[in-house]
């Protein structure tokens, strides 16, 4: 998996992707906005780069399109 340029929030992006993948497996759906806003609530100003958010959406789209949920 290519993640693009490293950013300070890369670790949070990976945690978000893991959480969303678990949510997809358990519930059969994902709420990306809710998860990103809850991370942002915990760590204000976390998502400063549009690329971080786009990367999360792109990777989740790939996972949703390839999963057999």
C-alpha positions as semicolon CSV with decimal commas, in nm:
position;residue;x (nm);y (nm);z (nm)
1;X;0,000;0,000;0,000
2;X;0,142;0,336;-0,103
3;X;0,072;0,611;0,146
4;X;0,231;0,903;-0,034
5;X;0,441;1,167;0,133
6;X;0,497;1,123;0,507
7;X;0,320;1,376;0,726
8;X;0,305;1,439;1,100
9;X;-0,043;1,288;1,109
10;X;0,054;0,965;0,927
11;X;0,027;0,759;1,247
12;X;-0,324;0,894;1,303
13;X;-0,414;0,815;0,942
14;X;-0,305;0,455;0,991
15;X;-0,502;0,429;1,316
16;X;-0,808;0,577;1,144
17;X;-0,778;0,330;0,856
18;X;-0,746;0,039;1,099
19;X;-1,050;0,156;1,297
20;X;-1,254;0,203;0,980
21;X;-1,154;-0,141;0,850
22;X;-1,267;-0,297;1,178
23;X;-1,592;-0,101;1,162
24;X;-1,652;-0,226;0,807
25;X;-1,587;-0,584;0,914
26;X;-1,811;-0,564;1,221
27;X;-2,097;-0,346;1,094
28;X;-2,078;-0,375;0,716
29;X;-2,055;0,003;0,677
30;X;-1,821;0,288;0,771
31;X;-1,873;0,643;0,894
32;X;-1,556;0,822;0,790
33;X;-1,677;1,169;0,888
34;X;-1,768;1,060;1,242
35;X;-1,432;0,893;1,296
36;X;-1,232;1,185;1,156
37;X;-1,427;1,436;1,365
38;X;-1,378;1,230;1,682
39;X;-1,003;1,211;1,619
40;X;-1,003;1,586;1,555
41;X;-1,194;1,642;1,879
42;X;-0,928;1,451;2,074
43;X;-0,634;1,620;1,898
44;X;-0,742;1,964;1,777
45;X;-0,592;2,064;1,443
46;X;-0,489;1,709;1,357
47;X;-0,615;1,708;0,998
48;X;-0,430;2,009;0,858
49;X;-0,352;1,849;0,524
50;X;-0,621;1,780;0,266
51;X;-0,402;1,497;0,136
52;X;-0,437;1,308;0,467
53;X;-0,816;1,311;0,446
54;X;-0,816;1,226;0,075
55;X;-0,580;0,935;0,139
56;X;-0,813;0,795;0,406
57;X;-1,113;0,820;0,173
58;X;-0,918;0,665;-0,118
59;X;-0,791;0,370;0,087
60;X;-1,137;0,309;0,235
61;X;-1,294;0,319;-0,112
62;X;-1,049;0,050;-0,222
63;X;-1,128;-0,160;0,084
64;X;-1,505;-0,122;0,045
65;X;-1,489;-0,211;-0,325
66;X;-1,279;-0,522;-0,262
67;X;-1,444;-0,651;0,057
68;X;-1,708;-0,921;0,057
69;X;-1,920;-0,781;0,338
